[in-house]
Amino acid sequence: MIPAPAITLIQLVACIGYGAALLGLLGINARLSPSERLTFGFALGSGVLGWMLFFFGVSGLLATPYLVGILAVGAVLFGVFWRSKSDWAAHGEATPWTLLETLFAAGLAVSFLMDGIESLAPAADADTLAYHFDIPRSFLQSGAIVFEPRALDGAVPLLVQVAYMPVLALGGEAALNAWAMLSGWAVIALAYVIAVRFVDRKWALGLALVLATTPAVVYGAGSGQVEVRNAAFVLLAAAAMVRLGETGLLRFALLAGIAAGLFAGGKYLGLFFVAAAGLAVLSRRDFAGRAAAFGTGALVAGFQWYWWNWTNTGDPVFPMLYGVLDYANGQVWDQAHEDLIRRSFFSQEIFVPQHPLSFFAFPVLATLMPGPQLDSGRTGLGVIALLLAPFAVAGIWQARRTILRSRLFPVLVCVAVFYALWFFIGSSQKIRHLLPVYPLVLLLAVAATYRAVTFPAWAAALRRPAMAAVLAVCAIQMAGQALFTMNFARFVFSDESRDHFLLRNVTYFQPVPWLNAHLNETNRVLVFDRQLNFHLRVPKVFAHPVHQAEINLLSSQTSAGLLQELRKRRIDHIVIRDWEPVGAERKTGLLELTQGLVRAGCAEVRKTFDARNFASRTLPGLSARSSTIAVLRITDAGCRL
């Protein structure tokens, strides 16, 4: 293993190298300042790294020498396409820093320090452990990208996750956590570099600090969650749109398409962004050339995971088109699971009626009256947009005659179209799904506010209250981040063991240390709680009643049918929660299926654990409840099924 800081920095350099190389091939590098080459290069290069690793993965070339070679080539490109130190000096800022700018910079340093503390603790976010980190690890163990026939978290675009593989393979979990931290910082830096072209340094730093301490960013940036990473592609696409409007050069339309395509390769919602960015790019002249350049970039950058799904299932957006397309593999999905996922997931993820009035009211409702369904209380986007709205409206009014010619007008079109598609067509209204475009909302709000507070007639009246709103939001959000960080600081600055930290941060984690200690590579464990996946060190199979059909767990299944599927997949242990001793009363669901195995002598209870479930790692005491978890061993002797 390479030390975590070293391999993380090597991958950082490699990403910048790949990004700078592509920018150079497009003839764009020379038009960028050093800070833009760094941030644009990283955003583009991190996507290029994931894009390349897909083809290595499907070809079965994920061994260590190939991963080392990929990073080495990127590092060489970093040197080839980078300019001399004199170029940095030529772009240096000689303006002395004001007290407020220094305050914002100090706030960013404190925020980044808290991020660093989080990165030193074991990964504990549920979705991260379920698939963001676990799927890349399973690919590395297989030496190839293997199709995961699970809806929502398996057969999905995984461009961001596969870019985790080099640091994980070469530096382990510590390097993976460090990479999550570093890639989160890169988004903040990119947002600042773009913003400083439209506002002064003080306001750009304020925007960066607001973004860095936004609850959804604090929650997701230090984990494997992809929304923050996808925000880098969104920001890059927006910067390309701006340069396209300034120069009219089609190379920027191509760059915007590549960035949008990378977002599509990182999440299904990226398809909405491709449509939104495409309309924004076409909002000016030269439609045919722009459409061709943008479309080519988006298609090349984002097609691969949709092709992968199509070749394995017959559906490029599995399972969204079930019933419309003929499935190549009838075992990966069926009508019963289709009905169940529509009823139990998609219909329950829409909490606000999808009509025009709600379209305009949703941002206010999600901010001021957040319900648990929207997740906007714990992982929301904060109140800064609402606080700056009056000032932004004043700025827009002041610029009303020139707004259609504004450099940021295509960005406004992009945000509006993406939000409309997400609201009226999207399958989930969880507010964190808007995080990729949230930096653009901040940019628009701050730029319009800056216009208002610098206009002579209004400046004196609006400047101080507008900045006071930014400072207040920064203070409140930093306090929230400090509370969030205390959980990780307890581990970092004490002698708490790794297992104890995970026991109090991962729901139902209790059986994992025992399984790792008492089972080996010859065993195979069936788990139903996906947050156990990453920290299990023994072979496992994850099954879910709703998200997959290969192991049937519906109410129509019988214990005998389940046993047949377990034997087919050589599964010899099951981890089941909410366990109750086998008695006369008949249960339902998974409990009935597994109790049926025990009653028939086909399984035995090997170990039970008292475990906890909680909704919040930061304040677990507010939502904790107890549960019994049983580890069952499948037996053949005496089995009556």
Residue pairs with C-beta under 8 A, 6 or more apart in sequence:
1 170
1 171
1 172
2 10
2 170
2 171
2 175
3 171
4 171
4 172
4 174
4 175
4 177
4 178
5 178
6 171
7 166
7 167
7 170
7 171
7 175
8 167
8 171
8 175
8 178
8 179
8 182
10 71
10 75
11 49
11 71
11 74
11 166
11 167
11 179
12 42
12 182
13 74
13 75
13 78
14 45
14 49
14 70
14 71
14 72
14 73
14 74
14 75
14 77
14 78
15 41
15 42
15 45
15 46
15 48
15 49
15 74
16 38
16 41
16 42
16 45
16 74
16 78
17 41
17 45
17 73
17 74
17 75
17 76
17 77
17 78
17 79
17 80
17 81
18 41
18 44
18 45
18 48
18 49
18 52
18 74
18 77
19 40
19 41
19 42
19 43
19 44
19 45
19 46
19 48
20 29
20 37
20 41
20 45
20 77
20 78
20 81
20 82
21 77
21 80
21 81
22 44
22 45
22 48
22 258
23 29
23 32
23 37
23 40
23 41
23 44
23 81
23 255
24 81
26 251
26 254
26 255
27 251
28 243
28 251
28 252
28 255
29 37
29 81
31 243
31 247
32 40
33 91
34 83
34 87
34 88
34 91
35 91
35 189
35 193
36 193
36 239
37 82
37 83
38 189
39 186
39 189
39 190
39 193
40 190
40 193
40 236
40 239
42 186
42 190
42 232
43 186
43 187
43 190
43 232
43 233
43 235
43 236
43 259
44 236
44 255
44 258
44 259
44 262
45 74
46 163
46 183
46 186
46 229
46 232
47 159
47 163
47 232
47 233
47 258
47 259
47 262
47 265
47 266
47 301
49 70
49 74
49 163
49 166
50 158
50 159
50 160
50 161
50 162
50 163
50 262
50 265
50 266
51 159
51 262
51 265
51 301
51 304
52 70
53 62
53 70
53 162
53 163
53 165
53 166
54 145
54 159
54 162
54 304
54 305
54 308
55 304
56 62
56 66
56 70
57 139
57 144
57 145
57 162
57 165
58 144
58 145
58 308
59 144
60 143
60 144
61 144
62 139
62 140
62 142
62 143
62 144
62 145
62 165
62 169
63 143
64 169
64 170
67 165
67 166
67 169
67 170
68 170
70 166
71 166
71 170
93 201
95 201
97 105
97 201
98 202
100 202
100 467
101 201
101 202
101 205
104 202
104 205
104 206
104 208
104 209
104 474
105 205
107 209
107 213
107 474
107 478
108 188
108 205
108 208
108 209
108 212
110 478
111 209
111 212
111 213
111 478
111 481
112 185
112 212
114 481
114 482
114 484
114 485
115 181
115 184
115 185
115 221
115 222
116 181
117 485
117 488
117 489
117 492
118 177
118 181
118 222
118 484
118 485
118 488
119 177
119 178
119 180
119 181
119 222
120 174
120 177
120 488
120 491
120 492
121 177
121 488
121 491
121 492
121 501
122 173
122 177
122 491
122 498
122 501
122 502
122 535
123 129
123 133
123 173
123 176
123 177
123 223
123 224
123 534
124 501
124 502
124 505
124 506
124 617
125 132
125 219
125 223
125 224
125 225
125 617
126 506
126 507
126 530
126 531
127 153
127 223
127 224
127 225
127 531
128 223
128 224
128 225
128 534
129 506
129 530
129 531
129 532
129 533
129 534
129 535
130 153
130 530
130 531
130 533
130 534
131 153
131 154
131 161
131 530
131 533
132 161
132 164
132 223
132 224
132 225
132 226
133 161
133 164
133 168
133 173
133 176
133 224
133 534
134 533
134 534
135 148
135 154
135 158
135 161
136 161
136 162
136 164
136 165
136 168
137 168
137 534
138 146
138 148
139 145
139 146
139 162
139 165
140 165
140 168
140 169
145 162
145 308
147 155
147 308
147 312
148 154
148 155
149 155
149 312
149 313
149 329
149 332
149 333
149 548
149 549
149 550
150 542
150 544
150 547
150 548
151 318
151 319
151 333
151 341
151 546
151 547
151 548
152 345
152 547
153 530
153 547
154 547
154 548
155 309
155 312
155 313
155 318
155 319
155 332
156 267
156 268
156 305
157 264
157 265
157 266
157 267
157 268
157 270
157 302
157 305
157 306
158 266
158 305
159 262
159 265
159 266
159 302
159 304
159 305
160 226
160 229
160 230
160 266
160 267
161 224
161 226
164 176
164 179
164 224
167 175
167 176
167 178
167 179
168 175
168 176
171 178
176 224
177 222
180 221
180 222
180 223
180 224
181 221
181 222
183 221
183 228
183 229
183 232
184 217
184 220
184 221
184 222
184 228
184 229
185 221
186 232
187 211
187 217
187 221
187 228
187 229
187 231
187 232
187 235
187 439
188 208
188 211
188 212
189 208
190 232
190 235
190 236
191 207
191 208
191 211
191 235
191 439
191 442
191 443
192 204
192 205
192 207
192 208
194 235
194 238
194 239
194 242
194 443
195 203
195 204
195 207
195 208
195 443
195 446
195 447
196 204
197 242
198 407
198 408
198 443
198 446
198 447
198 450
199 207
199 446
199 447
199 450
200 450
203 446
203 449
203 450
203 470
204 446
206 446
206 467
206 470
206 471
206 474
207 442
207 443
207 446
209 474
210 382
210 384
210 442
210 470
210 473
210 474
210 477
211 217
211 438
211 439
211 442
213 474
213 477
213 478
213 480
213 481
214 381
214 382
214 438
214 477
215 378
215 379
215 380
215 381
215 382
215 477
215 480
216 227
216 379
216 380
216 381
216 431
216 432
216 435
216 438
217 228
217 435
218 477
218 480
218 481
218 484
219 225
219 378
219 379
219 432
219 484
220 227
220 228
220 379
220 432
220 435
221 228
225 432
226 266
226 267
227 267
227 432
227 433
227 435
227 436
228 435
229 266
230 263
230 266
230 267
230 270
230 435
230 436
231 435
231 436
231 437
231 438
231 439
233 259
233 260
233 262
233 263
233 266
233 270
233 436
234 259
234 263
234 273
234 436
234 437
234 439
234 440
235 439
235 440
236 255
236 259
237 255
237 256
237 259
237 260
237 263
237 273
237 277
237 414
238 411
238 414
238 440
238 443
240 252
240 253
240 255
240 256
240 259
241 252
241 256
241 277
241 280
241 281
241 410
241 411
241 414
242 407
242 408
242 410
242 411
243 249
243 252
244 250
244 252
244 253
244 256
244 281
244 284
244 290
244 410
245 284
245 407
245 409
245 410
246 407
248 285
248 286
250 286
250 289
250 290
250 293
251 293
253 281
253 289
253 290
253 293
253 294
253 297
254 293
254 294
254 296
254 297
255 297
256 277
256 281
256 294
256 297
257 274
257 277
257 278
257 281
257 293
257 294
257 295
257 296
257 297
257 298
257 299
257 301
258 297
258 298
258 300
258 301
259 277
259 297
259 301
260 270
260 273
260 274
260 277
260 278
260 294
260 297
260 298
260 301
260 302
261 270
261 274
261 297
261 298
261 299
261 300
261 301
261 302
261 303
262 270
262 301
262 302
263 269
263 270
263 273
263 274
263 302
263 436
264 270
264 271
264 273
264 274
264 298
264 301
264 302
264 306
265 301
265 302
265 303
265 304
265 305
267 436
268 317
268 320
269 422
269 426
269 433
269 436
270 302
271 317
272 418
272 421
272 422
272 425
272 426
273 414
273 418
273 436
273 437
274 298
274 302
275 417
275 418
275 421
276 413
276 414
276 415
276 416
276 417
276 418
276 421
277 294
277 298
277 414
278 291
278 294
278 295
278 298
279 413
279 414
279 417
280 410
280 411
280 413
280 414
280 417
281 290
281 291
281 294
281 410
282 290
282 291
282 294
283 409
283 410
283 413
284 290
284 410
306 316
306 317
307 316
309 315
309 316
309 317
309 318
310 316
311 328
312 318
312 328
312 329
312 332
313 319
313 327
313 328
313 329
313 332
313 333
314 325
314 326
314 327
314 328
314 329
315 321
315 322
315 325
315 327
318 332
318 333
319 333
319 337
319 338
319 341
322 333
322 338
323 335
323 338
327 333
331 549
331 550
332 548
332 549
332 550
333 549
334 549
336 549
336 554
336 556
337 546
337 548
337 549
337 554
340 545
340 546
340 554
341 546
341 547
344 546
345 546
346 427
346 428
348 373
349 373
349 427
349 428
349 429
349 430
350 427
350 428
350 429
351 371
351 373
351 374
351 429
352 358
352 361
352 362
352 365
352 429
354 423
354 424
358 365
358 423
359 420
359 423
359 424
362 423
362 429
363 385
363 386
364 386
366 374
366 376
366 380
366 431
367 376
367 380
367 381
367 382
367 383
367 385
367 386
368 383
368 386
370 376
370 377
370 380
370 431
371 377
373 429
374 380
374 429
374 430
374 431
375 430
375 431
375 432
376 431
378 616
379 431
379 432
380 431
380 432
381 431
381 434
381 435
381 438
382 473
382 477
383 473
384 442
384 445
384 469
384 470
384 473
385 441
385 442
385 445
387 469
387 472
387 473
388 445
388 446
388 448
388 449
388 466
388 469
388 470
389 445
391 448
391 449
391 452
391 453
391 462
391 465
391 466
391 469
392 444
392 445
392 448
392 449
392 452
393 448
394 452
394 458
394 462
395 447
395 448
395 449
395 450
395 451
395 452
395 453
395 455
396 403
396 448
396 451
398 451
398 452
398 455
398 458
399 406
399 448
399 451
403 409
406 412
408 443
408 444
408 447
411 440
411 443
411 444
412 444
414 437
414 440
415 437
415 440
415 441
415 444
418 437
419 434
419 437
422 433
422 434
423 429
426 433
449 466
452 458
452 462
452 466
453 459
453 462
453 463
453 466
453 467
483 618
484 618
486 618
487 505
487 617
487 618
490 496
490 501
491 501
499 513
502 509
502 512
502 535
503 509
503 510
504 620
505 617
505 620
506 512
506 531
506 532
506 535
507 529
507 531
507 611
507 612
507 613
507 614
508 529
508 531
508 532
508 577
508 611
508 612
508 613
508 627
508 629
509 531
509 532
509 535
509 611
510 609
510 610
510 611
510 629
511 532
511 575
511 607
511 609
511 611
511 629
511 631
512 532
512 535
512 536
514 607
514 609
514 631
515 525
515 536
515 538
515 573
515 575
515 631
516 535
516 536
516 537
516 538
519 525
519 538
519 573
520 538
521 538
521 539
523 538
523 539
523 572
523 573
524 538
524 539
524 540
524 541
524 569
524 570
524 571
524 572
524 573
525 536
525 538
525 539
525 540
525 541
525 571
525 572
525 573
525 574
525 575
526 540
526 541
526 542
526 543
526 551
526 566
526 571
526 573
526 574
526 575
527 533
527 536
527 540
527 541
527 542
527 543
527 575
528 542
528 543
528 544
528 553
528 575
528 576
528 577
528 590
529 575
529 577
530 542
530 544
532 575
533 540
533 542
541 551
541 569
541 571
543 550
543 551
543 553
544 553
545 553
545 554
545 589
545 590
551 562
551 565
551 569
552 561
552 562
552 565
553 562
553 589
553 590
553 593
555 588
555 589
557 593
558 593
558 596
559 592
559 593
559 594
559 596
559 597
559 600
559 602
559 641
560 641
562 593
562 594
562 596
562 597
563 597
563 602
563 634
563 639
563 641
566 572
566 574
566 634
567 634
571 634
572 633
572 634
573 606
573 631
573 632
573 633
573 634
574 594
574 597
574 603
574 631
574 632
574 634
575 629
575 630
575 631
575 632
576 590
576 591
576 594
576 629
576 630
576 632
577 611
577 627
577 628
577 629
578 591
578 627
578 628
579 591
579 605
579 608
579 628
579 629
579 630
580 587
580 591
580 595
580 628
582 595
582 598
582 599
586 592
587 595
594 603
594 630
594 632
597 603
597 632
597 634
597 641
598 604
598 605
598 632
600 639
600 640
600 641
601 635
601 637
601 638
601 639
601 640
602 634
602 635
602 636
602 639
602 640
602 641
603 632
603 633
603 634
603 635
604 632
604 633
604 635
605 630
605 631
605 632
606 631
606 632
606 633
607 630
607 631
608 628
608 629
608 630
608 631
609 628
609 629
609 630
609 631
610 626
610 627
610 628
611 626
611 627
611 628
611 629
612 620
612 624
612 625
612 626
612 627
613 624
613 625
613 626
613 627
614 620
614 621
614 622
614 623
614 624
614 625
615 622
615 623
616 622
616 623
